Amino acid sequence: MSPIPSSPPSTVYLVDASPYIFRAWFSLPSSMVSPAGEPVAAVYGFTAFLLKLLEAERPTHLAVAFDESLNTSFRNEIYPAYKAQRELPPPELEAQLKACQDMAAALGATTCVDDRYEADDLIGTLVAGLTAVGHRAVVVSSDKDLAQLVSPEVQLYDFAREVRYGPREVVEKFGVRPEQIPDFLGLAGDAVDNIPGVAGVGAKSAVALLAHFRDLDELFTRLDEVPSLPIRGAKSLAGKLAAGRQEALLSRRLATIARDAPVAADLGELALAAIDHRRADELCDRLGFGSLRQRIRSFTPKATVVGGSSLP
């Protein structure tokens, strides 16, 4: 990871692209096609979202993280069944992913993608590097897994629902602290990602256990205390935990966002660049985005980024 140059504290927006690409794919009509007859609904919706974010938030620093593969990562080397139940994305959607990356870059964003690490890991690595030297981050996503990155310096922003999560809101929403999210998923599992968790342990039990124990390590060190806890079915719960210890630790590992992905948390590189209008025009012409082309041309950034700092 490259060191961040000395500079005043900045707020960097880090966008998890996949939820917004999928949202567009499922919500917009499949009849939306380019002049060449290619499906473009996902690109259109994603571009409209990104423009709306730029218009509403006026960020001076912005990176958009993409998933190279929508259902595999280094986690499959650890647990082959990870996300294995998911159907492959349809070719019509997969063919639009590169255009989404091109649009984000044309709008001035830094784009991040890797063939082994998921978008969550790219964002987690950037968050770790930025906050280590005093910067702040706003993670734009509807993915609950990213709540583990929340801290006093990091906010999770569900843009579509206009909901922002700080540490207090994460506890209110999930019942555990941000840093306990991997432990929670280690116990309760996650059917969406095919993370097994501990058989017979649900979300309510996981929350109750993590209210008493700091994390899984403390829980399994003090497992003999579980039968006496004021938790429904505590006596049988202790047996389930003892039998599922390895599954819990594996699940936590799968649910933990990496902080060592090959992406540089360099404030200068993350500065929002000027819109590349020629590139944006070419994309809009090819994709048939007349109205979006006008929106892009009329957009004027609120701030100009110079040397990693923002000037009003």
C-alpha positions as a LaTeX table, in Angstrom:
\begin{tabular}{lrrr}
\hline
Residue & $x$ (\AA) & $y$ (\AA) & $z$ (\AA) \\
\hline
Met1 & 0.00 & 0.00 & 0.00 \\
Ser2 & 1.39 & 3.38 & $-0.97$ \\
Pro3 & 1.79 & 5.94 & 1.82 \\
Ile4 & $-0.59$ & 8.87 & 1.76 \\
Pro5 & 1.09 & 12.26 & 1.32 \\
Ser6 & 0.86 & 14.68 & 4.20 \\
Ser7 & $-2.29$ & 16.77 & 3.68 \\
Pro8 & $-5.29$ & 18.22 & 5.54 \\
Pro9 & $-7.99$ & 15.68 & 6.48 \\
Ser10 & $-10.29$ & 14.87 & 3.58 \\
Thr11 & $-13.45$ & 12.83 & 3.13 \\
Val12 & $-13.23$ & 10.15 & 0.47 \\
Tyr13 & $-16.37$ & 8.58 & $-1.01$ \\
Leu14 & $-15.96$ & 4.86 & $-1.74$ \\
Val15 & $-18.72$ & 3.36 & $-3.88$ \\
Asp16 & $-19.58$ & $-0.33$ & $-3.98$ \\
Ala17 & $-20.76$ & $-0.57$ & $-7.59$ \\
Ser18 & $-22.48$ & $-3.97$ & $-7.66$ \\
Pro19 & $-25.66$ & $-3.15$ & $-5.68$ \\
Tyr20 & $-26.39$ & $-0.20$ & $-7.96$ \\
Ile21 & $-25.64$ & $-2.14$ & $-11.14$ \\
Phe22 & $-27.94$ & $-4.97$ & $-10.03$ \\
Arg23 & $-30.61$ & $-2.52$ & $-8.89$ \\
Ala24 & $-30.63$ & $-0.97$ & $-12.35$ \\
Trp25 & $-30.63$ & $-4.37$ & $-14.07$ \\
Phe26 & $-33.70$ & $-5.56$ & $-12.18$ \\
Ser27 & $-35.66$ & $-2.28$ & $-12.09$ \\
Leu28 & $-35.24$ & $-0.89$ & $-15.61$ \\
Pro29 & $-36.90$ & $-2.44$ & $-18.69$ \\
Ser30 & $-34.87$ & $-4.97$ & $-20.65$ \\
Ser31 & $-36.12$ & $-3.23$ & $-23.80$ \\
Met32 & $-33.52$ & $-0.51$ & $-23.23$ \\
Val33 & $-30.93$ & $-1.16$ & $-25.92$ \\
Ser34 & $-28.14$ & 0.70 & $-27.67$ \\
Pro35 & $-28.34$ & 1.81 & $-31.31$ \\
Ala36 & $-26.59$ & $-1.50$ & $-32.08$ \\
Gly37 & $-29.30$ & $-3.46$ & $-30.22$ \\
Glu38 & $-27.23$ & $-4.31$ & $-27.13$ \\
Pro39 & $-28.85$ & $-4.24$ & $-23.65$ \\
Val40 & $-27.86$ & $-1.08$ & $-21.74$ \\
Ala41 & $-30.29$ & $-0.81$ & $-18.79$ \\
Ala42 & $-27.66$ & $-1.65$ & $-16.16$ \\
Val43 & $-25.19$ & 0.92 & $-17.53$ \\
Tyr44 & $-27.91$ & 3.56 & $-17.79$ \\
Gly45 & $-29.14$ & 3.04 & $-14.23$ \\
Phe46 & $-25.65$ & 2.90 & $-12.78$ \\
Thr47 & $-24.60$ & 6.08 & $-14.60$ \\
Ala48 & $-27.76$ & 7.88 & $-13.45$ \\
Phe49 & $-27.04$ & 6.80 & $-9.87$ \\
Leu50 & $-23.45$ & 8.00 & $-10.03$ \\
Leu51 & $-24.49$ & 11.36 & $-11.47$ \\
Lys52 & $-27.10$ & 11.74 & $-8.74$ \\
Leu53 & $-24.47$ & 10.97 & $-6.10$ \\
Leu54 & $-22.09$ & 13.55 & $-7.58$ \\
Glu55 & $-24.85$ & 16.16 & $-7.74$ \\
Ala56 & $-26.08$ & 15.50 & $-4.20$ \\
Glu57 & $-22.80$ & 14.99 & $-2.31$ \\
Arg58 & $-20.28$ & 17.01 & $-4.37$ \\
Pro59 & $-17.34$ & 14.83 & $-3.33$ \\
Thr60 & $-13.77$ & 15.98 & $-3.89$ \\
His61 & $-12.41$ & 12.42 & $-3.68$ \\
Leu62 & $-14.18$ & 9.40 & $-5.11$ \\
Ala63 & $-13.37$ & 5.78 & $-5.92$ \\
Val64 & $-15.73$ & 3.17 & $-7.35$ \\
Ala65 & $-14.97$ & $-0.48$ & $-6.58$ \\
Phe66 & $-16.16$ & $-3.21$ & $-8.93$ \\
Asp67 & $-16.33$ & $-6.99$ & $-8.64$ \\
Glu68 & $-14.33$ & $-8.63$ & $-11.41$ \\
Ser69 & $-16.37$ & $-11.77$ & $-10.79$ \\
Leu70 & $-19.86$ & $-11.58$ & $-9.30$ \\
Asn71 & $-19.65$ & $-14.93$ & $-7.52$ \\
Thr72 & $-16.00$ & $-15.91$ & $-6.91$ \\
Ser73 & $-12.99$ & $-14.52$ & $-5.02$ \\
Phe74 & $-10.01$ & $-15.68$ & $-2.95$ \\
Arg75 & $-12.57$ & $-16.93$ & $-0.42$ \\
Asn76 & $-13.36$ & $-19.85$ & $-2.71$ \\
Glu77 & $-9.79$ & $-21.04$ & $-2.13$ \\
Ile78 & $-10.68$ & $-21.24$ & 1.57 \\
Tyr79 & $-14.22$ & $-22.54$ & 1.18 \\
Pro80 & $-15.21$ & $-23.72$ & $-2.32$ \\
Ala81 & $-18.93$ & $-23.45$ & $-1.50$ \\
Tyr82 & $-18.69$ & $-19.69$ & $-0.91$ \\
Lys83 & $-21.39$ & $-18.07$ & $-3.11$ \\
Ala84 & $-21.55$ & $-21.34$ & $-5.04$ \\
Gln85 & $-25.35$ & $-21.41$ & $-4.85$ \\
Arg86 & $-25.63$ & $-18.21$ & $-6.86$ \\
Glu87 & $-26.54$ & $-18.42$ & $-10.50$ \\
Leu88 & $-24.05$ & $-16.92$ & $-12.91$ \\
Pro89 & $-25.05$ & $-13.44$ & $-14.04$ \\
Pro90 & $-26.77$ & $-13.45$ & $-17.40$ \\
Pro91 & $-24.47$ & $-12.65$ & $-20.34$ \\
Glu92 & $-26.59$ & $-9.56$ & $-21.06$ \\
Leu93 & $-25.62$ & $-8.13$ & $-17.66$ \\
Glu94 & $-22.03$ & $-9.29$ & $-17.67$ \\
Ala95 & $-21.50$ & $-7.60$ & $-21.04$ \\
Gln96 & $-22.38$ & $-4.24$ & $-19.45$ \\
Leu97 & $-19.89$ & $-4.30$ & $-16.58$ \\
Lys98 & $-16.98$ & $-2.91$ & $-18.58$ \\
Ala99 & $-19.13$ & $-0.02$ & $-19.80$ \\
Cys100 & $-20.05$ & 0.77 & $-16.17$ \\
Gln101 & $-16.33$ & 0.98 & $-15.33$ \\
Asp102 & $-15.72$ & 3.17 & $-18.36$ \\
Met103 & $-18.55$ & 5.52 & $-17.38$ \\
Ala104 & $-17.26$ & 5.87 & $-13.81$ \\
Ala105 & $-13.80$ & 6.72 & $-15.11$ \\
Ala106 & $-15.21$ & 9.23 & $-17.63$ \\
Leu107 & $-17.03$ & 10.97 & $-14.77$ \\
Gly108 & $-13.70$ & 11.47 & $-12.99$ \\
Ala109 & $-13.81$ & 8.63 & $-10.45$ \\
Thr110 & $-10.92$ & 6.33 & $-9.64$ \\
Thr111 & $-12.00$ & 2.78 & $-10.55$ \\
Cys112 & $-10.80$ & $-0.26$ & $-8.60$ \\
Val113 & $-11.15$ & $-3.90$ & $-9.62$ \\
Asp114 & $-9.22$ & $-7.09$ & $-8.94$ \\
Asp115 & $-9.59$ & $-10.70$ & $-10.05$ \\
Arg116 & $-9.14$ & $-12.20$ & $-6.55$ \\
Tyr117 & $-10.47$ & $-9.57$ & $-4.17$ \\
Glu118 & $-14.08$ & $-8.45$ & $-3.99$ \\
Ala119 & $-15.18$ & $-4.82$ & $-4.10$ \\
Asp120 & $-15.72$ & $-4.99$ & $-0.32$ \\
Asp121 & $-12.05$ & $-5.87$ & 0.15 \\
Leu122 & $-10.87$ & $-3.06$ & $-2.10$ \\
Ile123 & $-12.98$ & $-0.62$ & $-0.10$ \\
Gly124 & $-11.83$ & $-2.09$ & 3.22 \\
Thr125 & $-8.19$ & $-1.69$ & 2.23 \\
Leu126 & $-8.75$ & 1.92 & 1.17 \\
Val127 & $-10.61$ & 2.67 & 4.41 \\
Ala128 & $-7.78$ & 1.20 & 6.50 \\
Gly129 & $-5.14$ & 3.24 & 4.68 \\
Leu130 & $-7.07$ & 6.49 & 4.71 \\
Thr131 & $-8.19$ & 6.45 & 8.33 \\
Ala132 & $-4.71$ & 5.42 & 9.52 \\
Val133 & $-3.49$ & 8.90 & 8.62 \\
Gly134 & $-6.51$ & 10.91 & 9.72 \\
His135 & $-8.80$ & 10.98 & 6.68 \\
Arg136 & $-12.50$ & 10.11 & 6.68 \\
Ala137 & $-14.55$ & 7.88 & 4.42 \\
Val138 & $-18.14$ & 7.52 & 3.31 \\
Val139 & $-18.84$ & 4.00 & 2.03 \\
Val140 & $-21.75$ & 4.10 & $-0.40$ \\
Ser141 & $-23.51$ & 0.73 & $-0.45$ \\
Ser142 & $-26.58$ & $-1.20$ & 0.62 \\
Asp143 & $-24.46$ & $-4.25$ & 1.54 \\
Lys144 & $-24.75$ & $-5.02$ & 5.25 \\
Asp145 & $-21.32$ & $-6.67$ & 5.31 \\
Leu146 & $-19.69$ & $-3.26$ & 4.88 \\
Ala147 & $-21.15$ & $-2.16$ & 8.23 \\
Gln148 & $-18.06$ & $-3.73$ & 9.83 \\
Leu149 & $-16.01$ & $-0.82$ & 8.45 \\
Val150 & $-18.06$ & 1.80 & 10.29 \\
Ser151 & $-16.26$ & 3.87 & 12.92 \\
Pro152 & $-16.24$ & 7.50 & 14.11 \\
Glu153 & $-14.27$ & 8.24 & 10.92 \\
Val154 & $-16.25$ & 6.00 & 8.55 \\
Gln155 & $-19.91$ & 6.23 & 7.61 \\
Leu156 & $-21.96$ & 3.69 & 5.65 \\
Tyr157 & $-24.39$ & 5.42 & 3.31 \\
Asp158 & $-27.29$ & 3.50 & 1.78 \\
Phe159 & $-27.85$ & 6.05 & $-0.96$ \\
Ala160 & $-31.03$ & 4.60 & $-2.45$ \\
Arg161 & $-32.78$ & 4.64 & 0.95 \\
Glu162 & $-31.07$ & 7.85 & 2.08 \\
Val163 & $-29.96$ & 6.18 & 5.31 \\
Arg164 & $-26.57$ & 6.84 & 6.92 \\
Tyr165 & $-24.99$ & 4.55 & 9.52 \\
Gly166 & $-22.49$ & 5.56 & 12.15 \\
Pro167 & $-21.50$ & 3.27 & 15.04 \\
Arg168 & $-24.72$ & 3.97 & 16.96 \\
Glu169 & $-26.94$ & 3.29 & 13.95 \\
Val170 & $-25.15$ & 0.00 & 13.25 \\
Val171 & $-25.93$ & $-1.19$ & 16.78 \\
Glu172 & $-29.54$ & $-0.08$ & 16.42 \\
Lys173 & $-29.88$ & $-1.87$ & 13.07 \\
Phe174 & $-27.96$ & $-5.09$ & 13.68 \\
Gly175 & $-27.78$ & $-5.38$ & 17.48 \\
Val176 & $-23.97$ & $-5.62$ & 17.48 \\
Arg177 & $-21.10$ & $-3.16$ & 17.19 \\
Pro178 & $-19.47$ & $-2.67$ & 13.76 \\
Glu179 & $-16.37$ & $-4.66$ & 14.68 \\
Gln180 & $-18.63$ & $-7.56$ & 15.78 \\
Ile181 & $-20.32$ & $-7.97$ & 12.38 \\
Pro182 & $-17.88$ & $-10.74$ & 11.28 \\
Asp183 & $-18.42$ & $-12.53$ & 14.63 \\
Phe184 & $-22.18$ & $-12.18$ & 14.20 \\
Leu185 & $-22.00$ & $-13.72$ & 10.71 \\
Gly186 & $-19.64$ & $-16.37$ & 12.07 \\
Leu187 & $-22.43$ & $-17.50$ & 14.38 \\
Ala188 & $-25.59$ & $-16.82$ & 12.37 \\
Gly189 & $-24.15$ & $-17.39$ & 8.90 \\
Asp190 & $-25.30$ & $-15.68$ & 5.73 \\
Ala191 & $-27.46$ & $-17.56$ & 3.25 \\
Val192 & $-26.90$ & $-14.90$ & 0.57 \\
Asp193 & $-23.16$ & $-15.63$ & 0.44 \\
Asn194 & $-23.50$ & $-19.30$ & 1.47 \\
Ile195 & $-21.60$ & $-18.72$ & 4.73 \\
Pro196 & $-22.62$ & $-21.63$ & 6.97 \\
Gly197 & $-22.40$ & $-20.24$ & 10.51 \\
Val198 & $-23.22$ & $-22.57$ & 13.42 \\
Ala199 & $-26.08$ & $-25.01$ & 12.89 \\
Gly200 & $-29.01$ & $-24.11$ & 15.09 \\
Val201 & $-27.76$ & $-20.62$ & 16.01 \\
Gly202 & $-29.90$ & $-17.80$ & 14.65 \\
Ala203 & $-29.55$ & $-14.05$ & 14.54 \\
Lys204 & $-31.24$ & $-13.45$ & 17.93 \\
Ser205 & $-28.97$ & $-15.92$ & 19.71 \\
Ala206 & $-25.91$ & $-14.46$ & 17.98 \\
Val207 & $-26.82$ & $-10.95$ & 19.11 \\
Ala208 & $-27.43$ & $-12.15$ & 22.68 \\
Leu209 & $-24.10$ & $-13.97$ & 22.81 \\
Leu210 & $-22.16$ & $-10.97$ & 21.48 \\
Ala211 & $-23.80$ & $-8.72$ & 24.04 \\
His212 & $-22.09$ & $-10.86$ & 26.68 \\
Phe213 & $-18.85$ & $-11.80$ & 24.91 \\
Arg214 & $-16.59$ & $-9.39$ & 23.03 \\
Asp215 & $-16.01$ & $-11.75$ & 20.08 \\
Leu216 & $-15.85$ & $-15.40$ & 19.08 \\
Asp217 & $-12.45$ & $-15.89$ & 20.67 \\
Glu218 & $-13.75$ & $-14.81$ & 24.06 \\
Leu219 & $-16.95$ & $-16.81$ & 23.57 \\
Phe220 & $-15.11$ & $-20.08$ & 22.94 \\
Thr221 & $-12.63$ & $-19.39$ & 25.74 \\
Arg222 & $-15.54$ & $-18.97$ & 28.18 \\
Leu223 & $-17.97$ & $-21.43$ & 26.62 \\
Asp224 & $-18.76$ & $-22.94$ & 30.03 \\
Glu225 & $-20.62$ & $-19.72$ & 30.93 \\
Val226 & $-23.17$ & $-20.06$ & 28.11 \\
Pro227 & $-25.61$ & $-22.48$ & 29.87 \\
Ser228 & $-26.15$ & $-19.96$ & 32.68 \\
Leu229 & $-26.81$ & $-16.98$ & 30.41 \\
Pro230 & $-30.34$ & $-15.51$ & 30.25 \\
Ile231 & $-30.74$ & $-16.69$ & 26.66 \\
Arg232 & $-33.57$ & $-18.91$ & 25.47 \\
Gly233 & $-32.30$ & $-22.46$ & 25.06 \\
Ala234 & $-28.91$ & $-21.57$ & 26.60 \\
Lys235 & $-28.16$ & $-25.13$ & 27.72 \\
Ser236 & $-28.59$ & $-26.64$ & 24.25 \\
Leu237 & $-26.91$ & $-23.60$ & 22.71 \\
Ala238 & $-23.65$ & $-24.43$ & 24.45 \\
Gly239 & $-23.61$ & $-27.85$ & 22.80 \\
Lys240 & $-24.32$ & $-26.40$ & 19.37 \\
Leu241 & $-21.46$ & $-23.93$ & 19.78 \\
Ala242 & $-19.03$ & $-26.61$ & 20.91 \\
Ala243 & $-19.93$ & $-28.77$ & 17.92 \\
Gly244 & $-19.79$ & $-25.86$ & 15.47 \\
Arg245 & $-16.63$ & $-24.11$ & 16.63 \\
Gln246 & $-14.68$ & $-24.75$ & 13.41 \\
Glu247 & $-17.64$ & $-23.65$ & 11.26 \\
Ala248 & $-17.94$ & $-20.44$ & 13.30 \\
Leu249 & $-14.28$ & $-19.54$ & 12.89 \\
Leu250 & $-14.36$ & $-20.38$ & 9.18 \\
Ser251 & $-17.51$ & $-18.32$ & 8.69 \\
Arg252 & $-15.99$ & $-15.35$ & 10.49 \\
Arg253 & $-12.96$ & $-15.57$ & 8.23 \\
Leu254 & $-15.17$ & $-15.60$ & 5.15 \\
Ala255 & $-17.19$ & $-12.64$ & 6.43 \\
Thr256 & $-14.20$ & $-10.50$ & 7.38 \\
Ile257 & $-13.37$ & $-7.82$ & 4.85 \\
Ala258 & $-9.72$ & $-7.93$ & 3.80 \\
Arg259 & $-7.41$ & $-4.97$ & 4.45 \\
Asp260 & $-4.56$ & $-6.14$ & 2.21 \\
Ala261 & $-6.01$ & $-5.93$ & $-1.30$ \\
Pro262 & $-3.70$ & $-4.59$ & $-4.05$ \\
Val263 & $-5.07$ & $-1.05$ & $-4.11$ \\
Ala264 & $-3.29$ & 2.18 & $-3.13$ \\
Ala265 & $-4.89$ & 4.47 & $-0.56$ \\
Asp266 & $-3.24$ & 7.52 & $-2.10$ \\
Leu267 & $-5.24$ & 10.69 & $-1.55$ \\
Gly268 & $-3.93$ & 12.30 & $-4.71$ \\
Glu269 & $-4.92$ & 9.32 & $-6.84$ \\
Leu270 & $-8.39$ & 9.28 & $-5.26$ \\
Ala271 & $-9.07$ & 12.93 & $-6.07$ \\
Leu272 & $-12.11$ & 13.36 & $-8.30$ \\
Ala273 & $-10.82$ & 14.34 & $-11.74$ \\
Ala274 & $-12.54$ & 16.61 & $-14.22$ \\
Ile275 & $-15.14$ & 14.91 & $-16.38$ \\
Asp276 & $-13.64$ & 13.58 & $-19.58$ \\
His277 & $-16.36$ & 14.95 & $-21.85$ \\
Arg278 & $-14.95$ & 13.46 & $-25.03$ \\
Arg279 & $-14.89$ & 9.99 & $-23.48$ \\
Ala280 & $-18.33$ & 10.48 & $-21.93$ \\
Asp281 & $-19.75$ & 11.68 & $-25.26$ \\
Glu282 & $-18.33$ & 8.66 & $-27.07$ \\
Leu283 & $-19.87$ & 6.31 & $-24.52$ \\
Cys284 & $-23.24$ & 8.07 & $-24.61$ \\
Asp285 & $-23.26$ & 8.01 & $-28.40$ \\
Arg286 & $-22.42$ & 4.30 & $-28.50$ \\
Leu287 & $-24.96$ & 3.42 & $-25.81$ \\
Gly288 & $-27.71$ & 5.79 & $-26.95$ \\
Phe289 & $-27.82$ & 7.88 & $-23.78$ \\
Gly290 & $-29.03$ & 11.22 & $-25.12$ \\
Ser291 & $-30.59$ & 12.52 & $-21.88$ \\
Leu292 & $-27.68$ & 11.38 & $-19.74$ \\
Arg293 & $-25.28$ & 13.05 & $-22.14$ \\
Gln294 & $-27.03$ & 16.37 & $-21.48$ \\
Arg295 & $-26.94$ & 15.82 & $-17.71$ \\
Ile296 & $-23.23$ & 15.06 & $-17.83$ \\
Arg297 & $-22.54$ & 18.14 & $-19.96$ \\
Ser298 & $-24.51$ & 20.42 & $-17.60$ \\
Phe299 & $-22.90$ & 19.08 & $-14.42$ \\
Thr300 & $-20.47$ & 21.50 & $-12.76$ \\
Pro301 & $-18.42$ & 20.32 & $-9.76$ \\
Lys302 & $-18.81$ & 22.39 & $-6.62$ \\
Ala303 & $-15.11$ & 22.16 & $-5.77$ \\
Thr304 & $-11.89$ & 21.96 & $-7.71$ \\
Val305 & $-9.34$ & 19.48 & $-6.40$ \\
Val306 & $-5.78$ & 20.73 & $-6.33$ \\
Gly307 & $-2.92$ & 18.66 & $-4.93$ \\
Gly308 & $-5.17$ & 16.47 & $-2.80$ \\
Ser309 & $-7.05$ & 19.27 & $-1.06$ \\
Ser310 & $-10.34$ & 20.89 & $-2.00$ \\
Leu311 & $-10.76$ & 24.55 & $-2.79$ \\
Pro312 & $-14.21$ & 26.18 & $-2.57$ \\
\hline
\end{tabular}
